[in-house]
Amino acid sequence: MCYFLKLKRTIFTLTLIACCFSSLLYATPPKGKQAISNAWELPPLILNDLNGQKHNLYEWHGKVIMLNFWATWCGPCLIEIPDFIEFQTHYGKQGLQIIGIGLDEERKLRNFVRTTGVNYPILQADPELQYPLLKQWGNSFGILPFTVVIAKDGHFVFMQQGILNQETFDTIVKPLLTQ
């Protein structure tokens, strides 16, 4: 019995440490390559919205972008979305643009958006291609939710796996809106 308690405690401790260290990502370039520091240096992100209309991320150039990768099956994703709706409502006129990248079936995304009243664009990515897409944007582990904050000039400011909370928004995103 004591062995199982120690094992359980060890697993819990390792999980906690892994979560703490993976909550913030810092991209490191492969040897001999320069790190990409600007969203506009990546291949264009062109995806359909839930009405079938193509959008290029560059359409929102000049705004502070919170690019949020999520799925309807992801519990933590669903927890942060009501906050994102509030952020878009209160800070949209100041230059904030939240863009959701749904890694799920269109029907499920559409139902969720309709039910919750999401007030920012949701673009749909092929769930089969989610890992290469997440890796391209700096999330090599494929953990959801994943949020990338992009300054008005396109520079990456912040990347986070896991829930982006009010404190992080106030510390990282709000100051960008006044620049």
KEKE-3310 file (N, C-alpha, C; in steps of 0.2 Angstrom, whole numbers, plus 5000, padded with zeros to 4 digits):
npx = (5004:5010:5019:5012:5006:5017:5021:5010:5011:5023:5021:5011:5018:5028:5020:5014:5026:5029:5018:5020:5032:5028:5019:5022:5029:5045:5051:5064:5076:5081:5098:5109:5099:5089:5078:5060:5052:5042:5025:5021:5032:5030:5023:5008:4993:4979:4963:4946:4931:4917:4907:4911:4919:4935:4949:4963:4976:4983:4974:4970:4981:4990:4982:4981:4983:4975:4978:4970:4970:4959:4947:4931:4931:4940:4941:4948:4949:4935:4933:4940:4935:4922:4929:4936:4926:4922:4934:4935:4923:4925:4938:4939:4937:4948:4958:4960:4960:4953:4955:4949:4955:4948:4950:4942:4927:4917:4903:4902:4910:4902:4889:4894:4898:4886:4879:4886:4888:4899:4909:4919:4930:4930:4940:4941:4952:4959:4956:4964:4976:4981:4992:5004:5001:5000:5013:5020:5016:5023:5020:5025:5021:5008:4998:4982:4971:4979:4988:4993:5000:5000:5009:5004:5013:5016:5025:5029:5023:5020:5017:5006:5003:4988:4976:4972:4972:4964:4973:4985:4981:4979:4992:5000:4993:4984:4993:4999:4988:4988:4999)
npy = (4994:5006:5008:5011:5023:5031:5030:5036:5049:5053:5052:5062:5073:5074:5077:5089:5097:5096:5102:5115:5119:5118:5128:5140:5144:5145:5147:5138:5140:5128:5121:5132:5140:5154:5160:5162:5177:5185:5185:5186:5181:5168:5154:5159:5159:5153:5150:5143:5151:5147:5149:5145:5154:5160:5165:5175:5176:5188:5198:5204:5212:5224:5225:5220:5203:5189:5173:5159:5142:5128:5116:5108:5097:5099:5102:5112:5122:5126:5132:5144:5151:5159:5170:5175:5180:5191:5199:5202:5209:5220:5226:5226:5238:5245:5239:5225:5209:5194:5178:5162:5146:5133:5116:5105:5096:5104:5105:5103:5114:5124:5122:5124:5138:5144:5141:5147:5160:5166:5179:5183:5179:5162:5151:5136:5122:5108:5094:5083:5088:5095:5093:5096:5110:5116:5114:5122:5134:5135:5126:5112:5101:5099:5103:5108:5121:5133:5148:5161:5177:5191:5206:5222:5225:5212:5205:5191:5190:5183:5166:5153:5137:5130:5137:5154:5166:5180:5188:5185:5191:5204:5208:5205:5207:5219:5230:5231:5236:5249:5254)
npz = (5000:5004:4994:4983:4986:4987:4973:4967:4972:4967:4953:4953:4957:4947:4936:4939:4939:4925:4920:4925:4919:4905:4903:4898:4883:4875:4860:4852:4840:4827:4826:4818:4812:4811:4823:4820:4822:4819:4815:4801:4794:4794:4784:4775:4785:4780:4781:4781:4787:4797:4789:4777:4770:4765:4774:4778:4790:4789:4786:4798:4801:4810:4821:4838:4840:4847:4844:4845:4848:4848:4853:4853:4861:4871:4887:4895:4885:4883:4895:4895:4884:4887:4894:4883:4875:4883:4883:4869:4868:4876:4873:4859:4851:4854:4847:4849:4842:4843:4837:4834:4831:4826:4830:4825:4820:4808:4810:4824:4829:4824:4831:4844:4844:4841:4852:4863:4859:4853:4849:4840:4826:4820:4814:4804:4806:4798:4808:4807:4803:4814:4823:4815:4811:4824:4828:4819:4823:4835:4846:4850:4857:4855:4863:4869:4877:4866:4865:4855:4856:4846:4842:4836:4825:4820:4827:4838:4854:4865:4870:4875:4882:4888:4899:4896:4907:4916:4923:4915:4903:4907:4910:4899:4886:4887:4889:4876:4868:4870:4864)
capx = (5000:5014:5022:5007:5005:5024:5021:5005:5014:5029:5017:5008:5024:5031:5014:5014:5032:5028:5013:5022:5037:5026:5013:5025:5034:5050:5053:5071:5077:5086:5105:5111:5093:5087:5071:5055:5050:5036:5020:5021:5037:5028:5018:5002:4988:4973:4958:4939:4927:4911:4902:4915:4923:4942:4952:4970:4977:4986:4968:4970:4987:4989:4978:4984:4980:4976:4977:4968:4969:4955:4943:4925:4932:4945:4938:4951:4947:4929:4933:4943:4931:4918:4933:4938:4921:4922:4939:4933:4918:4928:4944:4939:4937:4955:4962:4961:4956:4954:4954:4949:4957:4945:4953:4937:4923:4914:4897:4903:4912:4896:4885:4896:4898:4880:4876:4889:4888:4906:4909:4925:4930:4932:4942:4942:4958:4958:4959:4970:4983:4982:4999:5009:4999:5002:5021:5022:5015:5027:5017:5028:5018:5001:4993:4976:4971:4986:4986:4998:4998:5004:5008:5002:5018:5016:5030:5026:5024:5018:5014:5005:4999:4984:4971:4975:4967:4963:4980:4989:4978:4980:4999:5003:4989:4982:4998:4999:4983:4990:5006)
capy = (5000:5012:5009:5014:5030:5034:5030:5041:5055:5054:5054:5069:5078:5075:5080:5096:5100:5096:5107:5122:5121:5119:5133:5145:5141:5149:5143:5138:5138:5122:5124:5136:5143:5160:5160:5167:5181:5188:5180:5187:5178:5161:5153:5162:5155:5154:5145:5145:5152:5143:5150:5143:5160:5160:5171:5175:5180:5195:5202:5207:5215:5231:5224:5215:5197:5183:5167:5154:5135:5125:5111:5107:5091:5101:5105:5119:5127:5128:5136:5151:5155:5165:5176:5178:5184:5197:5203:5205:5214:5226:5228:5226:5244:5247:5236:5218:5204:5187:5173:5155:5141:5127:5110:5100:5096:5111:5105:5104:5121:5129:5122:5127:5145:5147:5141:5151:5167:5168:5186:5184:5174:5156:5148:5129:5119:5101:5090:5078:5092:5099:5093:5100:5117:5118:5114:5128:5140:5135:5121:5106:5096:5099:5104:5113:5126:5136:5155:5165:5184:5194:5213:5225:5224:5205:5201:5187:5193:5178:5159:5149:5131:5130:5142:5161:5169:5187:5191:5185:5196:5211:5209:5204:5209:5226:5235:5231:5240:5256:5256)
capz = (5000:5004:4988:4978:4988:4984:4966:4966:4974:4962:4947:4954:4957:4940:4932:4941:4937:4918:4918:4926:4914:4899:4902:4894:4878:4872:4854:4851:4833:4825:4825:4812:4809:4815:4826:4817:4828:4817:4812:4794:4791:4793:4778:4777:4788:4776:4783:4780:4793:4798:4783:4771:4767:4766:4778:4779:4796:4788:4786:4804:4802:4813:4827:4843:4839:4851:4840:4850:4845:4853:4851:4857:4865:4875:4893:4897:4880:4884:4901:4893:4879:4890:4895:4877:4873:4886:4881:4863:4869:4880:4870:4852:4849:4856:4843:4850:4838:4845:4832:4836:4826:4829:4827:4826:4814:4807:4813:4831:4830:4823:4837:4850:4843:4841:4859:4867:4857:4852:4845:4836:4820:4821:4807:4805:4803:4798:4814:4805:4802:4820:4825:4811:4812:4831:4828:4815:4827:4841:4851:4848:4861:4853:4869:4869:4872:4864:4862:4853:4856:4841:4842:4830:4819:4819:4832:4843:4861:4871:4868:4881:4882:4894:4899:4897:4912:4916:4925:4910:4898:4910:4910:4892:4881:4888:4887:4869:4865:4871:4860)
cpx = (5004:5017:5018:5006:5011:5023:5016:5008:5019:5026:5014:5013:5027:5026:5014:5020:5031:5024:5016:5027:5034:5020:5016:5030:5039:5052:5061:5072:5082:5093:5106:5105:5091:5079:5066:5052:5044:5031:5019:5027:5035:5024:5011:4997:4981:4968:4951:4936:4921:4906:4905:4919:4931:4945:4960:4972:4980:4980:4968:4977:4986:4985:4983:4980:4981:4973:4976:4966:4965:4951:4937:4926:4937:4942:4941:4949:4940:4928:4935:4939:4926:4923:4935:4933:4920:4928:4938:4928:4921:4934:4944:4940:4944:4960:4964:4957:4958:4952:4954:4951:4954:4948:4948:4932:4919:4907:4897:4905:4906:4891:4887:4896:4891:4877:4879:4889:4895:4906:4915:4926:4933:4934:4943:4948:4956:4960:4964:4976:4984:4989:5004:5007:5001:5010:5023:5021:5019:5025:5019:5025:5011:4996:4988:4974:4978:4985:4993:4996:5003:5003:5006:5006:5019:5021:5026:5028:5024:5015:5012:5001:4994:4980:4974:4970:4968:4970:4985:4987:4980:4988:5002:4999:4987:4987:4999:4994:4984:4996:5004)
cpy = (5006:5013:5012:5021:5034:5035:5036:5048:5057:5056:5061:5074:5080:5078:5087:5100:5101:5102:5114:5124:5121:5124:5139:5142:5147:5145:5144:5136:5132:5125:5127:5139:5149:5159:5165:5171:5185:5184:5181:5184:5170:5160:5156:5157:5157:5148:5147:5146:5147:5144:5148:5148:5160:5166:5170:5179:5187:5200:5207:5211:5222:5231:5219:5208:5192:5177:5161:5147:5131:5120:5110:5101:5093:5105:5112:5124:5130:5133:5143:5155:5160:5171:5179:5182:5191:5201:5206:5210:5221:5230:5228:5233:5247:5243:5228:5214:5197:5183:5166:5151:5135:5121:5104:5100:5102:5111:5106:5111:5125:5128:5125:5135:5148:5147:5146:5159:5170:5174:5188:5178:5168:5153:5140:5126:5111:5097:5085:5081:5096:5099:5097:5108:5120:5119:5120:5134:5140:5130:5114:5100:5095:5099:5109:5115:5129:5143:5158:5173:5187:5202:5216:5225:5217:5201:5197:5190:5187:5172:5156:5143:5131:5136:5149:5164:5177:5191:5191:5190:5203:5213:5209:5208:5217:5231:5236:5235:5247:5259:5258)
cpz = (5000:4998:4983:4980:4986:4977:4964:4967:4969:4955:4947:4953:4950:4935:4933:4939:4929:4916:4919:4921:4907:4898:4898:4889:4875:4866:4853:4844:4832:4825:4818:4809:4814:4817:4822:4823:4826:4813:4804:4791:4790:4786:4780:4780:4785:4778:4782:4787:4793:4793:4776:4767:4769:4769:4778:4785:4795:4787:4792:4806:4805:4819:4832:4842:4844:4847:4845:4847:4850:4849:4855:4862:4871:4881:4895:4891:4881:4890:4899:4888:4882:4891:4889:4874:4876:4884:4874:4863:4871:4876:4862:4848:4850:4851:4844:4845:4840:4839:4834:4830:4829:4825:4828:4820:4814:4810:4821:4833:4829:4828:4843:4850:4844:4848:4864:4865:4856:4847:4841:4831:4823:4814:4809:4802:4803:4804:4813:4804:4808:4822:4821:4811:4819:4831:4825:4819:4834:4847:4848:4851:4858:4858:4868:4876:4871:4861:4861:4853:4851:4841:4835:4824:4817:4823:4837:4850:4866:4867:4875:4879:4888:4894:4900:4901:4912:4918:4919:4904:4901:4909:4903:4887:4882:4887:4880:4865:4866:4867:4853)
residu = (MET:CYS:TYR:PHE:LEU:LYS:LEU:LYS:ARG:THR:ILE:PHE:THR:LEU:THR:LEU:ILE:ALA:CYS:CYS:PHE:SER:SER:LEU:LEU:TYR:ALA:THR:PRO:PRO:LYS:GLY:LYS:GLN:ALA:ILE:SER:ASN:ALA:TRP:GLU:LEU:PRO:PRO:LEU:ILE:LEU:ASN:ASP:LEU:ASN:GLY:GLN:LYS:HIS:ASN:LEU:TYR:GLU:TRP:HIS:GLY:LYS:VAL:ILE:MET:LEU:ASN:PHE:TRP:ALA:THR:TRP:CYS:GLY:PRO:CYS:LEU:ILE:GLU:ILE:PRO:ASP:PHE:ILE:GLU:PHE:GLN:THR:HIS:TYR:GLY:LYS:GLN:GLY:LEU:GLN:ILE:ILE:GLY:ILE:GLY:LEU:ASP:GLU:GLU:ARG:LYS:LEU:ARG:ASN:PHE:VAL:ARG:THR:THR:GLY:VAL:ASN:TYR:PRO:ILE:LEU:GLN:ALA:ASP:PRO:GLU:LEU:GLN:TYR:PRO:LEU:LEU:LYS:GLN:TRP:GLY:ASN:SER:PHE:GLY:ILE:LEU:PRO:PHE:THR:VAL:VAL:ILE:ALA:LYS:ASP:GLY:HIS:PHE:VAL:PHE:MET:GLN:GLN:GLY:ILE:LEU:ASN:GLN:GLU:THR:PHE:ASP:THR:ILE:VAL:LYS:PRO:LEU:LEU:THR:GLN)
# end
